[in-house]
Amino acid sequence: MRLLRLIGKGLAWALILTAVAVVSGAITMWFATEKDKVQLPRVIGMDATAALELLREQGLQPKVSGREYNEEVPKDAVLFQRPASGSWVQKNSEVRLVVSQGGDAVALPPLAGLPLPEAQQLLERYGFTLGRVAKVHSSERPNGEVIAQDPEAGVIVRRGSPVAVLLSLGPLEEPAPALTLPSLSLREPHRLQNRSRFSTLNASPSYRRFIVKAGTSMDIPPEAESSPPIVMVGAGDIASCARDDDDATARLLDTTGGAVFTLGDNAYPTGTPVEFAACYDPTWGRHKSRTRPAPGNHDYYTRGASGYFDYFGDAAGDPDKGYYSYDLGRWHIIVLNSNCSKIGGCDPGSPQEQWLRADLAANPARCALAYWHHPRFSSGRHGGDATIGAFWQALYEHNADVVLAGHNHVYERFAPQTPDGRPDPARGIRQFVVGTGGDRLHKFASPAIANSEARSDETHGVLKLTLYPTSYEWQFIPVAGGQFTDAGTGRCH
């Protein structure tokens, strides 16, 4: 028995010694492993050459895995590192760096005072292209010299961007249509050249003055007053000096009579006076005398949307409001301003909502149509905008029939619906989103939302509305080569 106890004790001690040896070995291996690790230093912002050298000194294997343009980080400085700084990694581990190529944008050179050929050469030297050229009479600049540019001199712009210019025709010798262009350091009003591209308007039938509810006036063809039906045609998201699609949609207006409506974002990208003169005026501006516009958010990128209000004048309503109404035949037409933060809000009880209700009550027409920029419902990139729900509520309560909007650069037609989006064939309002006037189209990123009946993101075009005393017809007209069309009829409530 004693022998067995001795043997048992010996085995126990052997097991204990073995366990100690194992633990000791593990600790030794752990210390050895930890000794081979290094904490990554932060190299973001460092010159790439210095960063590579520092990482190699730490026993690591750094490599530049990519280069990216960046306006804020200087050329050849480190933008990103992987793994992140502060991480513990084994020596000889790979560390990947992304290095800045610097900004792909530079400050625009000043062009004012240069002859057009020299201005174009200077732009090309800096990596820019000459955009649209608008010509006006000026007593400050001789014929052929640049008066102003857009974007302005000194603005940081990506290379390859077009730059629009306003070119002088010299002093005015004969009366011509007036256009005032403020906030461009122009000291006096300048007048548009009476160019041949306005011959369509000059050759058209005589137009009679039509008084509207806001106290302003517009030119409507005489046949639109005297005999139904009446035609309205237009779109939103229109003119950009970087694109020519507004030329194509303007040609559709050339062959379609009636009043022209715009649904905001009239001149891209920021609605400056130069963009209206150089980008909008040569195309849709041909029909300015019969246009009733609405402002968009891009128009307000110029303070107070001054480029928009100065270009359209009285036709755009009070610059402090941007909303107004008018009558076409037996239809009452309401133009609202959905840039809510710029005009005191769009909520129930806001000045605009109160004006809308008062206007509807004072004009109980059988048929009513309203338009503005931001859609209440849309399957497009920007979606619908619930902040203008009070507009819909007021219009719905007063039995309005049609709403037009833009903002999403697509075409989409909805079935008649309530302010909260429920189908209502009897009293619902039919909405059209027509953001197809000329700027780049947006692709639908999701399935159509409820009540969407037709939509397209493939072609620019305009919506033509034929308004009868108790009904209406719609037709989406695509630009030349476009395949999508949409047409139908509806009755007033």
Stockholm file with secondary structure:
# STOCKHOLM 1.0

chainA/1-493         MRLLRLIGKGLAWALILTAVAVVSGAITMWFATEKDKVQLPRVIGMDATAALELLREQGLQPKVSGREYNEEVPKDAVLFQRPASGSWVQKNSEVRLVVSQGGDAVALPPLAGLPLPEAQQLLERYGFTLGRVAKVHSSERPNGEVIAQDPEAGVIVRRGSPVAVLLSLGPLEEPAPALTLPSLSLREPHRLQNRSRFSTLNASPSYRRFIVKAGTSMDIPPEAESSPPIVMVGAGDIASCARDDDDATARLLDTTGGAVFTLGDNAYPTGTPVEFAACYDPTWGRHKSRTRPAPGNHDYYTRGASGYFDYFGDAAGDPDKGYYSYDLGRWHIIVLNSNCSKIGGCDPGSPQEQWLRADLAANPARCALAYWHHPRFSSGRHGGDATIGAFWQALYEHNADVVLAGHNHVYERFAPQTPDGRPDPARGIRQFVVGTGGDRLHKFASPAIANSEARSDETHGVLKLTLYPTSYEWQFIPVAGGQFTDAGTGRCH
#=GR chainA/1-493 SS CHHHHHHHHHHHHHHHHHHHHHHHHHHHHHHHHHHTEEECCCCTTSBHHHHHHHHHHTTCEEEEEEEECCSSSCTTBEEEEESCTTCEEETTCEEEEEEECCCSEEECCCCTTSBHHHHHHHHHHTTCEEEEEEEEECSSSCTTBEEEEESCTTCEEETTCEEEEEEECCSCCSCCCEECCCSSSCCSCEEECCCGGGHHHHTSCCCEEEECTTSCEEEECHHHHHSSCEEEEEESSCEETTCCHHHHHHHHHHTCCSEEEECSCCEETTCCHHHIIIIITTTGGGGGGGEECCCCTTGGGSGGGHHHHHHHGGGGCCTTTCCEEEEETTEEEEECCCCGGGTTCCSTTSHHHHHHHHHHHHCCCSEEEEECSSCSSCSSTTCCCGGGHHHHHHHHHTTCCEEEECSSSSEEEECCBCTTSCBCTTTCBEEEEECCSSSCCCCCCSCCCTTEEEEESSCCEEEEEEECSSEEEEEEEECTTCCCCEEEEEECC
#=GC SS_cons         CHHHHHHHHHHHHHHHHHHHHHHHHHHHHHHHHHHTEEECCCCTTSBHHHHHHHHHHTTCEEEEEEEECCSSSCTTBEEEEESCTTCEEETTCEEEEEEECCCSEEECCCCTTSBHHHHHHHHHHTTCEEEEEEEEECSSSCTTBEEEEESCTTCEEETTCEEEEEEECCSCCSCCCEECCCSSSCCSCEEECCCGGGHHHHTSCCCEEEECTTSCEEEECHHHHHSSCEEEEEESSCEETTCCHHHHHHHHHHTCCSEEEECSCCEETTCCHHHIIIIITTTGGGGGGGEECCCCTTGGGSGGGHHHHHHHGGGGCCTTTCCEEEEETTEEEEECCCCGGGTTCCSTTSHHHHHHHHHHHHCCCSEEEEECSSCSSCSSTTCCCGGGHHHHHHHHHTTCCEEEECSSSSEEEECCBCTTSCBCTTTCBEEEEECCSSSCCCCCCSCCCTTEEEEESSCCEEEEEEECSSEEEEEEEECTTCCCCEEEEEECC
//
